[in-house]
Amino acid sequence: MSQRSWFRPKRFGYGATPVTWEGWALTLGSAAIIAGSIVVMNMWVNRSNFIAWMIWAAIALIVVGVVVKVSRAKTDGDWRWRW
């Protein structure tokens, strides 16, 4: 398996920027999953159903956590604040 980096550290701020198709696929795929889940929740779940929205929030946090973990592992360099 190739060990090339999917992301590079940002020039300003904190985090990473996608530089390969895999990095872009991860970024856009996770954004599509979150956006799609918001649409589905608004269409199918009553807005006053607090439990359903808390379950959605937990799942969204897990998705974001996985994306952050993978992008940190696939970044060429470290994440730190840059001016």
N, C-alpha and C positions, 0 to 999 in steps of 0.2 A: 504494500500500500504506500502511496506517495505521502511524503511528509511536508509538502509545500503548504505555505500559509494561505488561508482564505481571507484573512483580514490584515490590515496594518494599523498601527496606533494612529489616532487622530493627531493632526498637527497642532490644533488648539482645542482645549477642553479635555474631557475624559471619555475614554472608550476606544472604539475601533471602527474602521471603515472597510466595507467589502472591497476586495480587489480581484477576486476570481468569480467565475460563474457559480461555484459552490457557495461562496459567501453571499452573493446576491440571491441565490435560490433560497438559502436559509432565511435571509432577511425578509424577502418578499413573501415567502411561504408562511412565515410566522405572522406577518402583518395581515395576510389574507385570512388566516385561521382566526385571529382575534377579531377582525372586522366582520367576517362571516358569522362568527358566534354572537356578536352584538346584534346583527340583523335578525338572526334566528331567535334570540332571546326576546327581542322586541315584538316579533310576530307571534310567537307561540306561547309565551309565558306572560301571565298577568303581572303588571308592574308592581302590584302590591304584594307579590309573593316573595317575601324577604328571604326565605330559605333557598329558593331556586337561584336568586341573584347572588347569594353568598357562595353557593356551590359553583356558579359560573365564575365568580371572582377567584376562588381557590384554583380552579382549573386554569384560568388565565394566568395567574401567578406562577403556576407550575410550568406552563408553556414558556413564559418569559424567562423563568429561571433556567430552563434547559437551553434556551437560545443564548443566554449570557454565558453559561458554562461552556458550551461548545465554541462560541466565538472567542472566549478567553483562551481556550486550549488551542485554537487554530489561528491565533494572532502572532505575527512576527514581531516580538518584543513584548514589553510590559504595558499594562494600563496604568497611567498616572496622569495627574493634572498637568496640562501644558499651557503656557501663556503664549 
